[in-house]
């Protein structure tokens, strides 16, 4: 088994890719958490606390929340009727 490379051993392209990946992950998490806590409960599918926990799963969590955790405009209107 090979040892993982140290940051100083990575190429410039690898460092940029790693940094961009980290920035994207934090941005997705922040956007999901902000949306979760500013959206009315009746516009969220399921429990807000569960979606908060799921949002901390790398990339998959925030994307899953945006795809499956929010009610669409028409769904919220239909539920109100």
C-alpha positions in Angstrom: 0.0 0.0 0.0 1.4 3.4 -1.0 1.5 6.3 1.4 -0.7 9.3 0.6 1.1 12.2 -0.9 1.7 15.3 1.2 0.4 18.6 0.1 3.9 19.7 -0.9 4.2 16.7 -3.1 1.1 17.4 -5.2 1.3 19.1 -8.6 -0.2 22.6 -9.1 -3.1 21.1 -10.9 -3.8 18.6 -8.1 -3.7 21.4 -5.5 -6.1 23.6 -7.6 -8.5 20.7 -8.0 -8.4 19.8 -4.3 -9.0 23.5 -3.4 -11.8 23.9 -5.8 -13.4 20.7 -4.6 -13.3 21.9 -1.0 -14.7 25.3 -1.9 -17.5 23.6 -3.8 -18.3 21.3 -0.9 -18.4 24.2 1.6 -20.5 26.3 -0.7 -23.1 23.5 -1.3 -23.3 22.9 2.5 -23.7 26.6 3.3 -26.4 27.0 0.6 -28.3 23.9 1.8 -28.2 24.9 5.4 -29.2 28.5 4.7 -32.1 27.4 2.6 -33.2 24.8 5.2 -33.4 27.3 8.0 -35.0 30.1 6.0 -37.6 28.0 4.2 -41.0 27.5 5.9 -41.5 24.0 7.3 -44.4 23.3 5.0 -42.1 23.7 2.0 -39.7 21.0 3.2 -40.3 17.3 2.5 -39.6 15.5 5.8 -37.9 16.7 9.0 -35.7 19.8 9.0 -33.3 18.2 11.5 -32.9 15.1 9.3 -32.1 17.2 6.2 -29.7 19.2 8.2 -27.8 16.0 9.2 -27.9 14.7 5.6 -26.5 18.0 4.3 -23.2 17.2 6.0 -22.6 14.2 3.8 -20.0 15.2 1.2 -21.6 16.6 -2.0 -24.4 14.0 -1.9 -26.2 15.5 1.0 -26.7 19.0 -0.1 -27.5 17.9 -3.7 -30.0 15.4 -2.4 -31.7 18.1 -0.3 -32.0 20.4 -3.3 -33.3 17.6 -5.5 -35.6 15.8 -3.1 -36.0 17.8 0.1 -37.7 20.9 -1.1 -41.3 21.0 -2.3 -41.7 22.6 -5.7 -43.9 25.7 -6.0 -46.8 23.7 -7.4 -46.5 21.0 -4.7 -46.7 23.6 -1.9 -49.7 25.2 -3.6 -51.5 21.9 -4.1 -50.9 20.9 -0.4 -52.5 24.2 0.7 -55.7 23.6 -1.2 
